[in-house]
Amino acid sequence: MLTLALILFPIVAALVVLAMNGESAKRLAFGAALIELALAAYAFIRFVPNAQSQFGFDYPWLASGGIRFSAGIDGISLLLVVLTGLLVPLIILSAFRQKYDRTSAFYALILFMQAALMGVFTARDAFLFYLFFEAALIPVYFLAAMWGGENRIPVTFKFFVYTIFGSLFMLLGIIYLYYQTGSMVAGPPVAGAPAISAAHSSAIADFYALNLSPTVQSWLFWAFFIAFAIKMPVFPFHTWQPDTYVESPTPATMLLAGIMLKMGVYGVIRLVLPIVPAGVDVWGTTAMVLAIIGIVYGSVIAIRQRDMKRLIAYSSFAHVGLMAAGVFSQTANGLQGALVQMLAHGINVVGLFFIAEIIFSRTNSRMLDQLGGITRTTPRLTVYFMIILLGSVALPLTNGFVGEFLLLSGVFSYNNWLGAVAGLTIILGAVYMLRMYQKSMFGATSARTEGFADVSGSESWVLIPLVFMVFWIGMYPNSFLKMTEPAVTNLLQYITG
């Protein structure tokens, strides 16, 4: 029932927030998000590290069709539940500094988004997974379209079309799998009488048990992979991402980069690898090559950026490429690396986008050539920024190191040459991140940064938990890895047969 509370509570809270006004709406939304964080923390503390789904519920939805409202938390979904519970209150708190029209709608949409994300990460029924996968698109679309920048309408329309188009392929794949779960049994011996179909099932576990031909699995691989590759995104399905991140209000960008893109990586782990392992054998190398191209391409483009927000957007694109490559290595290190790196990347990218917003709010610019000298008057911001940046470039003892080490280990074990190219992410990541830090924080003070104020109390309350998580994951990774290991080991049994 804990999982049901994690899904339903944000919905109820969002409906209440919609009835509030102004300051009351934002305070209530923040309080609700803190309660959701407490629920997620309770799930993490009480979770027993094994391969079983825990804290679940299972109710008939379309009972005659074998479709059920069923969800639970296992080791694969646990870290993403924690990530969603942790980041949403910080994202809401970060928005307190800004004035948004239709305040109640703004914060209610964030809570609706949280509910949909929790549903995606815990669904045990494929149609329920698809429902939440699509539902997560709606709040972030309206957040971007209603509170975004000047070009928000064409940009958000492109984002909407891309994601809906990709999800249709996934829906077709789910429907096909659903009809493979039943068997035709002979009807009554009456001339012309139709055969009677046994009950079908859309339970993801039942999809795992299907015996599909290699040809069918190849087609299904692309049906699912396209949907998830767009959501991550993976090269060349990424063109919606940079403009959407830049034009969206910063809280929506944080939701997109910090949590929503993880739906794609999670979908590959949860659905693609165990359901169509023969398809992965045929096309997995192709998918890995596309992901690695994205690492290099995204990193090179990030190095050339002048806009901080766009630079962070391309860095996110590069990082998710490494996650995808690690997943398609089909190794324990690759899968565990992807899970812990999703947690680490969410923490780091939210911190970076928030710092970019702090700088923009004080200077009215995100252009690196218009900044500089900020560190002279901002000792706290200088330290927070550097710690989160070092986590992003995978310095040992920070959160990014654990995931990147495991991911690269998985890719190297799959193919040495691909691993070597993927390893460029370490060098290129350091180049574009340190360049951004040097140009914005050091050097001569510009007219825009003269008298730059250090972070305030509310801003510190957003950054301090992120900094804490950077060190916790980096210094004590086993507290997270031990939660995922049994579920990953169990999943690999489906992949290897």
C-alpha positions in Angstrom: 0.0 0.0 0.0 3.0 2.3 0.4 3.4 2.4 -3.4 -0.3 3.3 -3.8 0.3 6.2 -1.4 3.3 7.4 -3.3 1.2 7.6 -6.5 -2.1 8.9 -5.1 -0.9 11.3 -2.5 0.6 13.8 -5.0 -2.6 13.7 -7.0 -4.7 14.5 -4.0 -2.3 17.2 -2.9 -2.3 18.7 -6.4 -6.1 19.0 -6.5 -6.0 20.8 -3.1 -3.3 23.1 -4.3 -5.4 24.0 -7.3 -8.0 25.4 -4.9 -5.5 27.6 -3.1 -4.0 31.0 -4.1 -0.6 32.6 -4.1 1.7 31.9 -1.1 -0.7 29.3 0.3 -0.4 27.2 -2.8 3.3 27.1 -2.9 3.6 26.4 0.8 1.1 23.6 0.6 2.8 22.1 -2.5 6.2 22.2 -0.7 4.7 20.6 2.4 3.1 17.8 0.3 6.4 17.2 -1.5 8.1 16.8 1.9 5.5 14.2 3.0 6.2 12.4 -0.3 9.9 12.5 0.4 9.2 11.0 3.8 7.3 8.2 2.2 10.1 7.5 -0.3 12.7 7.6 2.5 10.6 5.1 4.5 10.5 2.8 1.5 14.3 3.0 1.2 14.8 2.3 4.9 12.3 -0.6 5.0 13.3 -2.1 1.7 14.7 -5.7 2.0 17.5 -6.1 -0.6 16.2 -9.0 -2.7 14.7 -9.5 -6.1 11.1 -9.3 -5.0 8.7 -6.5 -5.6 7.7 -4.9 -2.2 5.2 -2.5 -0.8 2.9 -3.3 -3.7 -0.8 -3.4 -4.5 -2.8 -5.2 -7.1 -6.4 -4.4 -8.1 -8.6 -5.4 -11.0 -8.6 -2.6 -13.6 -10.1 -4.2 -16.7 -10.5 -7.6 -15.1 -12.1 -9.3 -18.1 -9.1 -8.4 -20.2 -6.5 -9.4 -17.7 -5.4 -5.8 -17.2 -4.7 -4.8 -13.6 -3.9 -1.7 -11.5 -0.7 -3.2 -10.1 2.5 -1.6 -8.9 5.4 -2.2 -6.5 9.0 -1.3 -5.7 11.9 -3.6 -6.4 15.7 -2.9 -6.5 15.5 -1.5 -10.1 12.8 1.0 -9.3 13.9 1.9 -5.7 16.6 4.5 -6.5 14.3 6.2 -9.0 11.5 6.4 -6.4 14.0 8.0 -4.0 15.3 10.4 -6.7 11.8 11.5 -7.5 10.9 12.0 -3.8 14.1 13.9 -3.1 14.2 16.2 -6.1 10.6 17.4 -6.3 10.6 19.3 -2.9 13.9 20.9 -3.9 12.6 21.9 -7.3 9.5 23.5 -5.6 11.7 25.3 -3.1 13.9 26.6 -5.9 10.8 28.1 -7.5 9.9 30.2 -4.4 12.3 32.9 -5.6 10.3 33.5 -8.8 6.9 35.0 -9.3 4.7 32.8 -11.5 1.3 33.8 -12.8 -1.4 31.2 -11.9 0.7 30.1 -9.0 -1.7 27.3 -7.9 -1.7 25.7 -11.4 2.1 25.9 -11.6 2.7 24.0 -8.4 -0.2 21.6 -9.0 1.3 20.6 -12.3 4.6 19.8 -10.6 2.8 17.5 -8.1 0.8 15.8 -11.0 4.1 15.2 -12.7 5.5 13.6 -9.5 2.6 11.2 -9.3 3.0 10.2 -13.0 6.7 9.6 -12.5 6.1 7.5 -9.4 3.6 5.5 -11.5 6.2 4.9 -14.3 8.9 3.7 -11.9 6.6 1.3 -10.0 4.1 -0.1 -12.5 3.9 -3.9 -12.8 1.4 -3.8 -15.6 2.5 -2.8 -19.1 -0.7 -0.8 -19.9 -0.4 1.0 -16.5 3.3 1.7 -17.4 2.2 3.2 -20.7 -0.6 5.2 -19.0 1.8 6.9 -16.6 4.5 7.2 -19.3 2.2 9.3 -21.3 0.6 11.1 -18.3 4.1 12.4 -17.3 4.2 14.3 -20.6 1.1 16.4 -20.0 2.2 18.4 -16.9 5.6 19.2 -18.2 4.2 20.2 -21.6 1.9 22.8 -19.9 4.7 24.0 -17.6 6.8 24.7 -20.6 4.1 26.1 -22.8 2.5 28.4 -20.2 5.6 29.7 -18.3 8.4 29.2 -20.9 10.4 31.6 -23.0 9.6 33.5 -26.2 9.9 30.5 -28.5 8.0 28.1 -26.1 5.1 27.3 -28.4 7.0 25.8 -31.4 9.6 24.2 -29.1 7.0 22.5 -26.8 5.0 21.5 -29.9 8.0 19.7 -31.3 8.7 18.1 -27.9 5.1 16.9 -27.7 5.0 15.5 -31.3 8.3 13.7 -30.8 7.3 12.0 -27.6 3.8 11.1 -28.6 5.1 9.7 -31.9 7.6 7.5 -30.2 5.2 6.3 -27.6 2.8 5.0 -30.2 5.4 2.4 -31.3 5.6 1.3 -27.7 1.8 1.0 -27.4 1.8 -1.2 -30.6 4.5 -3.4 -29.0 2.5 -3.7 -25.8 -0.7 -4.7 -27.6 1.2 -7.3 -29.6 2.7 -8.8 -26.5 -0.6 -8.7 -24.7 -2.2 -10.9 -27.4 0.7 -13.4 -27.1 0.0 -14.1 -23.5 -3.2 -16.1 -24.1 -3.7 -19.4 -26.0 -6.6 -20.4 -28.2 -8.5 -23.3 -26.8 -11.1 -25.3 -28.7 -14.6 -24.1 -28.6 -17.7 -26.3 -28.2 -18.1 -28.9 -30.9 -20.8 -26.9 -32.7 -20.5 -26.2 -36.4 -19.4 -22.6 -37.0 -18.8 -21.9 -33.3 -15.8 -19.6 -32.6 -12.8 -20.6 -30.6 -12.7 -19.4 -27.0 -9.7 -17.4 -26.1 -8.0 -17.9 -22.7 -7.5 -14.8 -20.7 -4.7 -12.5 -21.8 -2.5 -10.6 -19.4 -0.6 -7.4 -19.5 1.5 -8.1 -16.5 5.1 -7.2 -17.2 6.2 -10.5 -15.5 4.1 -12.4 -18.0 5.7 -10.6 -20.9 9.1 -11.9 -19.6 7.8 -15.5 -19.8 6.8 -15.3 -23.5 8.7 -17.4 -26.1 9.0 -15.0 -29.1 10.9 -15.7 -32.3 14.1 -13.8 -33.0 12.4 -12.0 -35.9 9.5 -10.9 -33.8 11.9 -9.8 -31.1 13.9 -7.7 -33.6 10.7 -5.7 -34.6 9.7 -5.3 -31.0 13.1 -4.1 -30.0 12.7 -1.1 -32.3 9.1 -0.5 -31.2 10.2 0.0 -27.7 13.7 1.4 -28.3 12.4 4.3 -30.4 10.0 5.4 -27.6 12.7 5.2 -25.0 15.5 6.7 -27.2 13.3 9.8 -27.8 12.6 10.2 -24.1 16.3 9.8 -22.9 17.2 11.1 -25.6 19.8 9.1 -27.6 21.3 10.3 -30.9 19.8 11.0 -33.4 16.4 11.3 -31.5 17.7 14.2 -29.4 16.8 17.3 -31.5 13.9 18.3 -29.3 16.0 18.4 -26.1 18.3 21.4 -26.1 15.6 24.0 -27.1 13.0 22.5 -24.8 15.5 22.7 -21.8 16.4 26.3 -22.6 12.9 27.6 -23.3 11.2 25.8 -20.3 11.1 27.6 -16.9 13.9 26.3 -14.8 11.7 24.1 -12.5 10.3 22.3 -15.6 13.9 21.9 -17.0 14.9 20.4 -13.7 12.0 17.9 -13.9 12.9 17.0 -17.5 16.6 16.6 -17.0 16.6 15.4 -13.4 13.9 12.8 -13.5 11.9 12.5 -16.7 14.7 11.5 -19.0 15.3 8.6 -16.6 12.1 7.1 -17.8 13.8 6.1 -21.0 16.7 4.4 -19.4 14.5 2.7 -16.9 12.2 1.5 -19.7 15.1 -0.1 -21.6 16.1 -1.9 -18.4 12.6 -2.9 -17.3 11.1 -3.8 -20.7 13.6 -4.1 -23.6 16.4 -6.3 -22.1 14.2 -9.0 -20.5 11.4 -9.2 -23.0 13.3 -9.1 -26.3 16.9 -10.5 -25.5 17.3 -11.9 -29.0 16.4 -8.5 -30.4 19.0 -6.9 -28.1 21.6 -9.5 -29.4 20.9 -8.4 -33.0 20.5 -4.6 -32.5 22.2 -3.9 -29.1 25.5 -3.0 -30.7 23.7 -0.5 -33.0 22.0 1.1 -30.0 25.2 1.3 -28.1 27.0 2.9 -31.0 24.2 5.5 -31.3 24.6 6.2 -27.6 28.3 6.6 -27.8 28.0 8.9 -30.8 25.7 11.0 -28.6 28.4 11.1 -25.9 31.0 12.5 -28.2 28.6 14.7 -30.2 26.9 16.1 -27.1 30.3 16.8 -25.4 31.8 18.6 -28.4 28.6 20.8 -28.8 28.7 21.5 -25.1 32.3 22.8 -25.3 31.2 25.3 -28.0 28.2 26.7 -26.1 28.1 30.3 -24.7 24.7 29.9 -22.9 25.1 28.1 -19.5 21.7 26.5 -19.7 22.2 25.1 -23.2 25.7 23.9 -22.2 24.2 21.9 -19.3 21.5 20.6 -21.6 24.1 19.1 -24.0 26.1 17.8 -21.1 22.9 15.9 -19.9 22.6 14.5 -23.4 26.2 13.2 -23.3 25.7 11.7 -19.8 22.6 9.8 -20.7 24.4 8.4 -23.7 26.8 6.7 -21.3 23.9 5.4 -19.3 22.3 3.9 -22.4 25.6 2.3 -23.5 26.1 0.8 -20.1 22.6 -0.7 -20.2 23.2 -2.3 -23.6 26.4 -3.9 -22.3 24.1 -6.4 -20.6 26.4 -6.7 -17.7 25.9 -6.5 -14.0 28.3 -3.5 -13.8 26.6 -1.8 -16.7 23.1 -2.1 -15.2 24.1 -1.2 -11.7 26.1 1.7 -13.0 23.1 3.0 -14.9 20.9 2.8 -11.9 23.3 4.6 -9.5 24.2 7.1 -12.2 20.6 8.0 -12.8 20.4 8.9 -9.1 23.7 10.8 -9.3 23.0 12.6 -12.6 19.6 13.8 -11.3 21.2 15.3 -8.3 24.0 17.0 -10.2 22.0 18.3 -13.2 19.3 19.9 -10.9 22.1 21.6 -8.9 23.7 22.9 -12.1 20.5 24.2 -13.6 19.6 25.9 -10.3 23.0 27.6 -10.1 22.6 28.8 -13.7 19.2 30.2 -12.6 20.8 32.0 -9.6 23.3 33.6 -11.9 20.7 34.6 -14.4 18.4 36.1 -11.7 21.3 38.4 -10.6 22.8 39.3 -13.9 19.9 38.8 -16.4 22.4 36.8 -18.5 23.5 33.2 -19.0 26.1 34.1 -21.6 29.6 33.1 -20.4 31.3 35.9 -22.2 29.2 38.4 -20.2 30.0 36.9 -16.8 33.2 36.5 -14.7 34.6 37.4 -11.3 31.6 36.1 -9.4 33.7 34.1 -7.0 35.1 37.3 -5.5 31.9 38.0 -3.6 30.3 34.6 -3.3 32.3 32.1 -1.1 29.2 29.9 -0.5 28.1 29.8 -4.2 31.8 29.1 -5.2 32.0 26.0 -3.0 28.5 24.6 -3.8 29.1 25.1 -7.5 32.5 23.5 -7.5 31.3 20.4 -5.5 28.3 19.8 -7.8 30.5 20.3 -10.8 33.1 17.9 -9.6 30.4 15.3 -9.1 29.3 15.9 -12.7 32.9 15.3 -14.0 33.2 12.1 -11.9 35.9 13.1 -9.4 36.7 10.1 -7.1 34.7 10.3 -3.8 31.8 12.1 -5.6 28.6 10.6 -6.8 29.4 10.7 -10.5 32.5 8.6 -10.1 30.7 5.5 -8.9 28.3 5.3 -11.8 30.7 6.3 -14.5 33.3 3.7 -13.3 30.7 0.9 -13.4 29.3 2.0 -16.7 32.7 2.2 -18.4 33.6 -1.2 -16.9 30.4 -2.6 -18.5 31.1 -1.1 -21.9 34.8 -2.2 -21.9 33.7 -5.7 -21.1 31.4 -5.6 -24.1 33.9 -4.1 -26.5 37.2 -2.5 -25.8 37.1 -0.1 -28.7 33.6 1.1 -27.8 34.7 1.4 -24.2 37.7 3.6 -25.2 35.5 6.0 -27.2 32.9 6.1 -24.4 35.7 6.9 -22.0 36.2 10.2 -23.8 33.3 11.4 -21.7 35.7 11.8 -18.7 38.0 14.1 -20.7 35.4 16.1 -22.6 33.2 16.4 -19.6 36.0 18.0 -17.6 36.7 20.4 -20.5 33.2 21.8 -20.9 32.4 21.9 -17.2 35.6 23.5 -16.0 35.4 25.9 -18.9 31.9 26.9 -17.8 33.1 27.4 -14.2 36.2 29.3 -15.2 34.4 31.7 -17.5 31.5 32.4 -15.1 33.2 32.4 -11.7 36.8 33.6 -12.3 38.5 36.4 -14.4 37.6 40.0 -14.4 34.3 41.3 -13.0 31.9 42.5 -15.7 29.3 45.2 -15.5 26.7 42.5 -14.9 28.5 40.7 -12.1 29.7 43.8 -10.2 28.4 43.5 -6.6 27.0 39.9 -7.2 25.3 38.7 -4.0 26.1 35.4 -2.5 23.4 32.7 -2.2 20.5 33.4 0.2 19.2 31.1 2.9 16.4 29.6 0.8 18.9 29.0 -2.0 21.3 27.3 0.4 18.5 25.0 1.5 18.2 23.7 -2.1 22.0 23.3 -2.6 23.0 21.8 0.7 21.0 18.5 0.4 22.4 18.1 -3.2 26.0 18.6 -1.9 25.3 16.1 0.9 24.1 13.5 -1.7 27.2 14.1 -3.9 29.4 13.0 -1.0 27.1 10.3 0.4 26.8 8.4 -2.9 30.5 8.9 -3.6 31.8 7.8 -0.3 29.3 5.1 0.6 28.1 3.7 -2.7 27.3 0.3 -1.3 24.4 1.7 0.7 22.7 2.1 -2.8 24.4 -0.7 -4.8 23.3 -3.4 -2.3 19.7 -2.4 -2.9 20.0 -2.9 -6.6 22.2 -6.0 -6.9 19.7 -8.8 -6.3 17.2 -7.3 -8.7 19.9 -6.8 -11.4 21.1 -10.4 -10.9 17.6 -11.7 -11.3 17.0 -9.5 -14.4 20.2 -10.8 -16.1 18.8 -14.4 -15.8 16.0 -13.4 -18.1 18.5 -11.9 -20.5 21.0 -14.8 -20.6 18.2 -17.4 -20.4 
